Amino acid sequence: MAVGRTILEIIYYLLTRKEPYQELGADYWDRQREAKIVRQTVKKLEGLGYEVKVEKVGA
């Protein structure tokens, strides 16, 4: 039942916004999880009194 509702919500969103569907990519959830971990870690460190500057290091 939940899958059907989700599909209907997607269809409704696409029809009401009149925007084409955009594939988010295979690594979408990995990127979201990474961003969440960074936000949580920064918040914890700031709560402990640290000033945090986040920079992505080149591989």
Phi and psi restraints in degrees (range 20) as a CNS / XPLOR table:
assign (resid 1 and name C) (resid 2 and name N)
       (resid 2 and name CA) (resid 2 and name C) 1.0 -65.9 20.0 2
assign (resid 2 and name N) (resid 2 and name CA)
       (resid 2 and name C) (resid 3 and name N) 1.0 -35.2 20.0 2
assign (resid 2 and name C) (resid 3 and name N)
       (resid 3 and name CA) (resid 3 and name C) 1.0 -65.9 20.0 2
assign (resid 3 and name N) (resid 3 and name CA)
       (resid 3 and name C) (resid 4 and name N) 1.0 -43.3 20.0 2
assign (resid 3 and name C) (resid 4 and name N)
       (resid 4 and name CA) (resid 4 and name C) 1.0 -61.3 20.0 2
assign (resid 4 and name N) (resid 4 and name CA)
       (resid 4 and name C) (resid 5 and name N) 1.0 -41.9 20.0 2
assign (resid 4 and name C) (resid 5 and name N)
       (resid 5 and name CA) (resid 5 and name C) 1.0 -64.5 20.0 2
assign (resid 5 and name N) (resid 5 and name CA)
       (resid 5 and name C) (resid 6 and name N) 1.0 -41.4 20.0 2
assign (resid 5 and name C) (resid 6 and name N)
       (resid 6 and name CA) (resid 6 and name C) 1.0 -62.3 20.0 2
assign (resid 6 and name N) (resid 6 and name CA)
       (resid 6 and name C) (resid 7 and name N) 1.0 -43.0 20.0 2
assign (resid 6 and name C) (resid 7 and name N)
       (resid 7 and name CA) (resid 7 and name C) 1.0 -62.3 20.0 2
assign (resid 7 and name N) (resid 7 and name CA)
       (resid 7 and name C) (resid 8 and name N) 1.0 -42.8 20.0 2
assign (resid 7 and name C) (resid 8 and name N)
       (resid 8 and name CA) (resid 8 and name C) 1.0 -63.7 20.0 2
assign (resid 8 and name N) (resid 8 and name CA)
       (resid 8 and name C) (resid 9 and name N) 1.0 -38.6 20.0 2
assign (resid 8 and name C) (resid 9 and name N)
       (resid 9 and name CA) (resid 9 and name C) 1.0 -64.3 20.0 2
assign (resid 9 and name N) (resid 9 and name CA)
       (resid 9 and name C) (resid 10 and name N) 1.0 -40.3 20.0 2
assign (resid 9 and name C) (resid 10 and name N)
       (resid 10 and name CA) (resid 10 and name C) 1.0 -63.8 20.0 2
assign (resid 10 and name N) (resid 10 and name CA)
       (resid 10 and name C) (resid 11 and name N) 1.0 -46.0 20.0 2
assign (resid 10 and name C) (resid 11 and name N)
       (resid 11 and name CA) (resid 11 and name C) 1.0 -61.3 20.0 2
assign (resid 11 and name N) (resid 11 and name CA)
       (resid 11 and name C) (resid 12 and name N) 1.0 -45.3 20.0 2
assign (resid 11 and name C) (resid 12 and name N)
       (resid 12 and name CA) (resid 12 and name C) 1.0 -59.4 20.0 2
assign (resid 12 and name N) (resid 12 and name CA)
       (resid 12 and name C) (resid 13 and name N) 1.0 -45.8 20.0 2
assign (resid 12 and name C) (resid 13 and name N)
       (resid 13 and name CA) (resid 13 and name C) 1.0 -59.9 20.0 2
assign (resid 13 and name N) (resid 13 and name CA)
       (resid 13 and name C) (resid 14 and name N) 1.0 -46.5 20.0 2
assign (resid 13 and name C) (resid 14 and name N)
       (resid 14 and name CA) (resid 14 and name C) 1.0 -64.8 20.0 2
assign (resid 14 and name N) (resid 14 and name CA)
       (resid 14 and name C) (resid 15 and name N) 1.0 -39.5 20.0 2
assign (resid 14 and name C) (resid 15 and name N)
       (resid 15 and name CA) (resid 15 and name C) 1.0 -73.0 20.0 2
assign (resid 15 and name N) (resid 15 and name CA)
       (resid 15 and name C) (resid 16 and name N) 1.0 -38.0 20.0 2
assign (resid 15 and name C) (resid 16 and name N)
       (resid 16 and name CA) (resid 16 and name C) 1.0 -76.6 20.0 2
assign (resid 16 and name N) (resid 16 and name CA)
       (resid 16 and name C) (resid 17 and name N) 1.0 -30.0 20.0 2
assign (resid 16 and name C) (resid 17 and name N)
       (resid 17 and name CA) (resid 17 and name C) 1.0 -88.5 20.0 2
assign (resid 17 and name N) (resid 17 and name CA)
       (resid 17 and name C) (resid 18 and name N) 1.0 -17.4 20.0 2
assign (resid 17 and name C) (resid 18 and name N)
       (resid 18 and name CA) (resid 18 and name C) 1.0 52.6 20.0 2
assign (resid 18 and name N) (resid 18 and name CA)
       (resid 18 and name C) (resid 19 and name N) 1.0 42.0 20.0 2
assign (resid 18 and name C) (resid 19 and name N)
       (resid 19 and name CA) (resid 19 and name C) 1.0 -115.4 20.0 2
assign (resid 19 and name N) (resid 19 and name CA)
       (resid 19 and name C) (resid 20 and name N) 1.0 145.5 20.0 2
assign (resid 19 and name C) (resid 20 and name N)
       (resid 20 and name CA) (resid 20 and name C) 1.0 -70.6 20.0 2
assign (resid 20 and name N) (resid 20 and name CA)
       (resid 20 and name C) (resid 21 and name N) 1.0 152.8 20.0 2
assign (resid 20 and name C) (resid 21 and name N)
       (resid 21 and name CA) (resid 21 and name C) 1.0 -67.1 20.0 2
assign (resid 21 and name N) (resid 21 and name CA)
       (resid 21 and name C) (resid 22 and name N) 1.0 135.5 20.0 2
assign (resid 21 and name C) (resid 22 and name N)
       (resid 22 and name CA) (resid 22 and name C) 1.0 -118.7 20.0 2
assign (resid 22 and name N) (resid 22 and name CA)
       (resid 22 and name C) (resid 23 and name N) 1.0 120.7 20.0 2
assign (resid 22 and name C) (resid 23 and name N)
       (resid 23 and name CA) (resid 23 and name C) 1.0 -68.2 20.0 2
assign (resid 23 and name N) (resid 23 and name CA)
       (resid 23 and name C) (resid 24 and name N) 1.0 132.4 20.0 2
assign (resid 23 and name C) (resid 24 and name N)
       (resid 24 and name CA) (resid 24 and name C) 1.0 -82.8 20.0 2
assign (resid 24 and name N) (resid 24 and name CA)
       (resid 24 and name C) (resid 25 and name N) 1.0 -17.9 20.0 2
assign (resid 24 and name C) (resid 25 and name N)
       (resid 25 and name CA) (resid 25 and name C) 1.0 103.3 20.0 2
assign (resid 25 and name N) (resid 25 and name CA)
       (resid 25 and name C) (resid 26 and name N) 1.0 157.0 20.0 2
assign (resid 25 and name C) (resid 26 and name N)
       (resid 26 and name CA) (resid 26 and name C) 1.0 -68.2 20.0 2
assign (resid 26 and name N) (resid 26 and name CA)
       (resid 26 and name C) (resid 27 and name N) 1.0 -26.9 20.0 2
assign (resid 26 and name C) (resid 27 and name N)
       (resid 27 and name CA) (resid 27 and name C) 1.0 -101.2 20.0 2
assign (resid 27 and name N) (resid 27 and name CA)
       (resid 27 and name C) (resid 28 and name N) 1.0 17.4 20.0 2
assign (resid 27 and name C) (resid 28 and name N)
       (resid 28 and name CA) (resid 28 and name C) 1.0 -56.5 20.0 2
assign (resid 28 and name N) (resid 28 and name CA)
       (resid 28 and name C) (resid 29 and name N) 1.0 -50.2 20.0 2
assign (resid 28 and name C) (resid 29 and name N)
       (resid 29 and name CA) (resid 29 and name C) 1.0 -69.0 20.0 2
assign (resid 29 and name N) (resid 29 and name CA)
       (resid 29 and name C) (resid 30 and name N) 1.0 -31.9 20.0 2
assign (resid 29 and name C) (resid 30 and name N)
       (resid 30 and name CA) (resid 30 and name C) 1.0 -64.1 20.0 2
assign (resid 30 and name N) (resid 30 and name CA)
       (resid 30 and name C) (resid 31 and name N) 1.0 -42.4 20.0 2
assign (resid 30 and name C) (resid 31 and name N)
       (resid 31 and name CA) (resid 31 and name C) 1.0 -65.3 20.0 2
assign (resid 31 and name N) (resid 31 and name CA)
       (resid 31 and name C) (resid 32 and name N) 1.0 -40.5 20.0 2
assign (resid 31 and name C) (resid 32 and name N)
       (resid 32 and name CA) (resid 32 and name C) 1.0 -64.0 20.0 2
assign (resid 32 and name N) (resid 32 and name CA)
       (resid 32 and name C) (resid 33 and name N) 1.0 -42.0 20.0 2
assign (resid 32 and name C) (resid 33 and name N)
       (resid 33 and name CA) (resid 33 and name C) 1.0 -65.3 20.0 2
assign (resid 33 and name N) (resid 33 and name CA)
       (resid 33 and name C) (resid 34 and name N) 1.0 -41.5 20.0 2
assign (resid 33 and name C) (resid 34 and name N)
       (resid 34 and name CA) (resid 34 and name C) 1.0 -61.4 20.0 2
assign (resid 34 and name N) (resid 34 and name CA)
       (resid 34 and name C) (resid 35 and name N) 1.0 -45.4 20.0 2
assign (resid 34 and name C) (resid 35 and name N)
       (resid 35 and name CA) (resid 35 and name C) 1.0 -62.8 20.0 2
assign (resid 35 and name N) (resid 35 and name CA)
       (resid 35 and name C) (resid 36 and name N) 1.0 -38.6 20.0 2
assign (resid 35 and name C) (resid 36 and name N)
       (resid 36 and name CA) (resid 36 and name C) 1.0 -65.9 20.0 2
assign (resid 36 and name N) (resid 36 and name CA)
       (resid 36 and name C) (resid 37 and name N) 1.0 -43.0 20.0 2
assign (resid 36 and name C) (resid 37 and name N)
       (resid 37 and name CA) (resid 37 and name C) 1.0 -62.4 20.0 2
assign (resid 37 and name N) (resid 37 and name CA)
       (resid 37 and name C) (resid 38 and name N) 1.0 -41.7 20.0 2
assign (resid 37 and name C) (resid 38 and name N)
       (resid 38 and name CA) (resid 38 and name C) 1.0 -62.6 20.0 2
assign (resid 38 and name N) (resid 38 and name CA)
       (resid 38 and name C) (resid 39 and name N) 1.0 -47.1 20.0 2
assign (resid 38 and name C) (resid 39 and name N)
       (resid 39 and name CA) (resid 39 and name C) 1.0 -60.1 20.0 2
assign (resid 39 and name N) (resid 39 and name CA)
       (resid 39 and name C) (resid 40 and name N) 1.0 -44.9 20.0 2
assign (resid 39 and name C) (resid 40 and name N)
       (resid 40 and name CA) (resid 40 and name C) 1.0 -64.4 20.0 2
assign (resid 40 and name N) (resid 40 and name CA)
       (resid 40 and name C) (resid 41 and name N) 1.0 -41.5 20.0 2
assign (resid 40 and name C) (resid 41 and name N)
       (resid 41 and name CA) (resid 41 and name C) 1.0 -66.9 20.0 2
assign (resid 41 and name N) (resid 41 and name CA)
       (resid 41 and name C) (resid 42 and name N) 1.0 -42.6 20.0 2
assign (resid 41 and name C) (resid 42 and name N)
       (resid 42 and name CA) (resid 42 and name C) 1.0 -61.9 20.0 2
assign (resid 42 and name N) (resid 42 and name CA)
       (resid 42 and name C) (resid 43 and name N) 1.0 -43.5 20.0 2
assign (resid 42 and name C) (resid 43 and name N)
       (resid 43 and name CA) (resid 43 and name C) 1.0 -62.0 20.0 2
assign (resid 43 and name N) (resid 43 and name CA)
       (resid 43 and name C) (resid 44 and name N) 1.0 -41.6 20.0 2
assign (resid 43 and name C) (resid 44 and name N)
       (resid 44 and name CA) (resid 44 and name C) 1.0 -64.3 20.0 2
assign (resid 44 and name N) (resid 44 and name CA)
       (resid 44 and name C) (resid 45 and name N) 1.0 -44.8 20.0 2
assign (resid 44 and name C) (resid 45 and name N)
       (resid 45 and name CA) (resid 45 and name C) 1.0 -65.1 20.0 2
assign (resid 45 and name N) (resid 45 and name CA)
       (resid 45 and name C) (resid 46 and name N) 1.0 -41.1 20.0 2
assign (resid 45 and name C) (resid 46 and name N)
       (resid 46 and name CA) (resid 46 and name C) 1.0 -64.8 20.0 2
assign (resid 46 and name N) (resid 46 and name CA)
       (resid 46 and name C) (resid 47 and name N) 1.0 -34.2 20.0 2
assign (resid 46 and name C) (resid 47 and name N)
       (resid 47 and name CA) (resid 47 and name C) 1.0 -65.1 20.0 2
assign (resid 47 and name N) (resid 47 and name CA)
       (resid 47 and name C) (resid 48 and name N) 1.0 -26.3 20.0 2
assign (resid 47 and name C) (resid 48 and name N)
       (resid 48 and name CA) (resid 48 and name C) 1.0 -89.1 20.0 2
assign (resid 48 and name N) (resid 48 and name CA)
       (resid 48 and name C) (resid 49 and name N) 1.0 0.2 20.0 2
assign (resid 48 and name C) (resid 49 and name N)
       (resid 49 and name CA) (resid 49 and name C) 1.0 99.9 20.0 2
assign (resid 49 and name N) (resid 49 and name CA)
       (resid 49 and name C) (resid 50 and name N) 1.0 8.9 20.0 2
assign (resid 49 and name C) (resid 50 and name N)
       (resid 50 and name CA) (resid 50 and name C) 1.0 -90.6 20.0 2
assign (resid 50 and name N) (resid 50 and name CA)
       (resid 50 and name C) (resid 51 and name N) 1.0 148.8 20.0 2
assign (resid 50 and name C) (resid 51 and name N)
       (resid 51 and name CA) (resid 51 and name C) 1.0 -100.3 20.0 2
assign (resid 51 and name N) (resid 51 and name CA)
       (resid 51 and name C) (resid 52 and name N) 1.0 124.7 20.0 2
assign (resid 51 and name C) (resid 52 and name N)
       (resid 52 and name CA) (resid 52 and name C) 1.0 -115.4 20.0 2
assign (resid 52 and name N) (resid 52 and name CA)
       (resid 52 and name C) (resid 53 and name N) 1.0 132.4 20.0 2
assign (resid 52 and name C) (resid 53 and name N)
       (resid 53 and name CA) (resid 53 and name C) 1.0 -120.8 20.0 2
assign (resid 53 and name N) (resid 53 and name CA)
       (resid 53 and name C) (resid 54 and name N) 1.0 118.4 20.0 2
assign (resid 53 and name C) (resid 54 and name N)
       (resid 54 and name CA) (resid 54 and name C) 1.0 -98.8 20.0 2
assign (resid 54 and name N) (resid 54 and name CA)
       (resid 54 and name C) (resid 55 and name N) 1.0 125.3 20.0 2
assign (resid 54 and name C) (resid 55 and name N)
       (resid 55 and name CA) (resid 55 and name C) 1.0 -133.7 20.0 2
assign (resid 55 and name N) (resid 55 and name CA)
       (resid 55 and name C) (resid 56 and name N) 1.0 136.1 20.0 2
assign (resid 55 and name C) (resid 56 and name N)
       (resid 56 and name CA) (resid 56 and name C) 1.0 -81.2 20.0 2
assign (resid 56 and name N) (resid 56 and name CA)
       (resid 56 and name C) (resid 57 and name N) 1.0 128.2 20.0 2
assign (resid 56 and name C) (resid 57 and name N)
       (resid 57 and name CA) (resid 57 and name C) 1.0 -89.1 20.0 2
assign (resid 57 and name N) (resid 57 and name CA)
       (resid 57 and name C) (resid 58 and name N) 1.0 132.5 20.0 2
assign (resid 57 and name C) (resid 58 and name N)
       (resid 58 and name CA) (resid 58 and name C) 1.0 -65.6 20.0 2
assign (resid 58 and name N) (resid 58 and name CA)
       (resid 58 and name C) (resid 59 and name N) 1.0 142.6 20.0 2
